[in-house]
């Protein structure tokens, strides 16, 4: 039998900004890939424009 503890219920990511509260239980792989692609593209564009 598996008991849930407070550690099992903690969110992966929790953002609070004024009235906005965003909680992610699990970060999806597609979101990590999209952020990595966007960051890489932006960095490449910035470096090549110099």
C-alpha positions in Angstrom: 0.0 0.0 0.0 1.3 3.5 -0.9 0.7 6.4 1.4 0.8 9.9 0.0 2.8 12.4 2.0 3.3 16.1 1.7 6.3 15.5 -0.5 4.2 13.6 -3.1 1.7 16.6 -3.3 4.3 19.4 -3.9 4.0 21.0 -7.3 6.9 20.9 -9.7 6.6 24.6 -10.5 4.6 27.3 -8.6 4.5 30.9 -9.8 2.8 33.7 -7.9 2.6 37.2 -9.2 0.0 39.5 -7.6 -3.4 38.0 -8.3 -2.0 35.3 -10.7 -1.2 31.9 -9.3 0.1 29.1 -11.7 0.9 25.6 -10.4 2.3 22.8 -12.5 2.2 19.3 -11.0 4.4 17.9 -13.8 6.4 19.7 -16.4 5.5 18.3 -19.8 8.3 17.3 -22.2 6.9 19.4 -25.0 7.1 22.5 -22.9 10.8 21.9 -22.1 11.5 21.3 -25.8 9.7 24.4 -26.9 11.5 26.6 -24.3 14.9 25.1 -25.3 14.2 25.6 -29.0 13.0 29.2 -28.5 16.0 30.0 -26.3 18.5 28.5 -28.8 16.9 30.3 -31.8 16.9 33.6 -30.0 20.6 33.2 -28.9 21.6 32.2 -32.4 19.8 35.2 -33.9 21.4 37.5 -31.4 24.9 36.1 -31.9 24.7 36.2 -35.7 23.4 39.8 -35.8 26.5 41.2 -34.0 
